[in-house]
Amino acid sequence: FDAVRVLNLPADVGKWRVTAGILSKAGLEFERFPAIDGGLPEHVDAWSEYEARGLELEIERRINRRLIQSTGAWGYLATMEAVLEDARQNRHSSLLVFDDDVLLHRDFAEAIDAIVERLPEDALILYLGNSQVDPDQAHEIDEIFYHPGGEANGSFAVVMASAAFDDLIAATTR
């Protein structure tokens, strides 16, 4: 990967130490990326304004809820936008982003190489963990891969190719 970032609130030093230890033990080179605290007044105000507008997107009407459920989720989305902007400005060809509460498979370092080698050339995003909204819609590709087949959220760990950066940034503002 051209860059590996770990999203972590600047004040959450304890969580940073634990996660840095896990990733170091796996042999990964990474940098801490300062997460945005959605509980800060400016973000609480922005999220409250967003929430007050009601269900705007078709997907929100279908699931009968807003996509951004809390001020914490608002901060997380702003953090993802910032890390993508940073990757775009630094012309990274690929980006691996970990949440600071990630848990790794004991063979992560070996497994990730094998997984990436098997990806189709046109793959833009690879979730290494997510929350499946409707598991019944998932389509197994093989013993390692599956396609969510519907909505999935959360990231925990995600690989993104630079060709996806612009679309992902646009999606955060939408």
C-alpha positions in Angstrom: 0.0 0.0 0.0 1.2 3.5 -0.8 0.0 4.7 2.6 -1.4 3.2 5.8 -3.3 5.4 8.2 -4.9 4.7 11.5 -7.8 7.0 12.5 -7.5 8.0 16.1 -8.9 10.9 18.2 -5.9 13.0 19.3 -6.9 12.7 23.0 -7.3 8.9 22.8 -3.7 8.0 23.6 -4.5 4.7 25.3 -6.3 3.3 22.3 -3.5 4.6 20.0 -0.9 2.7 22.0 -2.8 -0.6 21.8 -3.6 -0.3 18.1 0.0 0.8 17.3 1.2 -2.3 19.1 -1.1 -4.6 17.2 -0.1 -3.1 13.8 3.6 -3.1 14.7 3.5 -6.7 15.7 1.9 -7.5 12.3 4.9 -5.8 10.7 3.0 -2.9 9.2 4.3 0.6 8.6 1.6 3.1 9.4 0.9 6.7 10.5 -1.6 8.0 13.0 -4.2 10.2 11.3 -6.1 12.6 13.7 -9.8 11.8 13.8 -12.3 14.6 14.0 -14.4 14.7 17.2 -18.0 14.8 16.2 -18.9 16.0 19.7 -17.3 19.4 19.2 -19.8 22.2 19.1 -19.3 23.0 15.4 -20.0 19.4 14.4 -22.9 19.0 16.8 -24.5 22.1 15.2 -23.8 20.9 11.6 -25.2 17.4 12.4 -28.3 18.9 14.1 -29.0 21.0 11.0 -28.5 17.9 8.8 -30.8 15.8 11.1 -33.5 18.4 11.1 -33.8 18.3 7.3 -35.4 14.9 7.4 -35.1 12.0 5.0 -33.7 13.5 1.8 -32.1 10.7 -0.1 -33.9 7.8 -1.7 -32.0 5.3 0.4 -32.9 7.1 3.6 -36.6 6.9 2.7 -36.2 3.2 1.9 -34.5 2.4 5.2 -36.6 5.1 7.1 -33.7 6.7 8.8 -30.9 9.2 8.2 -27.6 7.7 6.9 -25.6 9.7 9.5 -27.0 8.5 12.8 -25.1 10.5 15.3 -22.5 13.3 15.9 -19.9 10.6 16.3 -20.8 9.2 12.8 -20.6 12.8 11.5 -17.1 13.2 12.9 -16.1 9.8 11.4 -17.4 10.8 8.0 -15.5 14.2 8.2 -12.4 12.2 9.2 -12.7 9.9 6.2 -13.1 12.9 3.9 -9.9 14.4 5.4 -7.9 11.2 5.0 -9.0 10.9 1.4 -8.2 14.5 0.7 -4.7 14.0 2.2 -4.2 10.8 0.1 -5.3 12.7 -3.0 -3.1 15.7 -2.4 -0.1 13.4 -1.7 -0.9 11.4 -4.9 -1.1 8.1 -3.1 -1.9 5.3 -5.5 -3.6 3.2 -2.8 -4.6 3.8 0.8 -5.2 1.3 3.7 -7.2 2.9 6.5 -7.6 1.2 9.9 -10.0 2.3 12.7 -8.2 2.5 16.0 -10.2 -0.4 17.4 -9.3 -2.8 14.6 -8.4 -6.4 15.4 -6.2 -8.3 13.0 -6.3 -12.0 12.1 -3.2 -13.7 13.5 -1.9 -14.2 9.9 -2.9 -10.8 8.6 0.4 -9.9 7.0 0.5 -13.0 4.9 -3.2 -13.1 4.2 -3.5 -9.5 3.0 -0.9 -10.1 0.3 -2.7 -13.1 -0.9 -6.0 -11.3 -0.9 -4.7 -8.3 -2.8 -3.1 -10.5 -5.4 -6.4 -12.1 -6.1 -8.4 -8.9 -6.5 -9.6 -8.0 -10.0 -7.6 -5.2 -11.6 -10.6 -2.9 -11.6 -11.3 -3.3 -7.9 -11.4 0.1 -6.2 -12.5 -0.6 -2.6 -11.8 -3.6 -0.4 -13.5 -3.8 3.0 -11.5 -5.9 5.4 -14.4 -5.8 7.8 -17.8 -4.0 7.8 -21.2 -4.1 9.3 -23.6 -5.9 6.9 -27.0 -4.3 6.9 -28.7 -7.3 5.4 -26.6 -10.4 5.5 -29.1 -12.3 3.3 -28.1 -10.1 0.4 -24.4 -11.0 0.5 -23.0 -13.1 -2.4 -20.2 -15.4 -1.6 -17.5 -15.3 -4.3 -15.2 -17.9 -2.6 -13.9 -18.9 0.8 -12.2 -15.5 1.2 -14.3 -12.9 -0.7 -18.0 -11.9 -0.7 -19.8 -9.0 -2.2 -22.2 -7.2 0.3 -24.9 -7.2 -2.3 -26.7 -4.4 -0.5 -25.9 -1.7 2.1 -22.8 -2.2 4.3 -21.4 0.3 6.7 -18.5 0.7 9.0 -15.0 0.2 7.8 -12.7 -1.2 10.6 -10.2 -1.6 7.8 -10.6 -0.6 4.2 -8.3 -0.5 1.1 -9.0 2.2 -1.5 -7.4 2.7 -4.9 -6.7 6.3 -6.0 -9.3 6.0 -8.8 -12.0 5.9 -6.1 -10.8 8.9 -4.1 -12.8 11.6 -6.0 -16.0 9.6 -5.9 -15.7 8.8 -2.2 -15.0 12.4 -1.4 -18.0 13.5 -3.4 -20.1 10.9 -1.6 -19.2 12.3 1.8 -20.4 15.7 0.8 -23.6 14.3 -0.6 
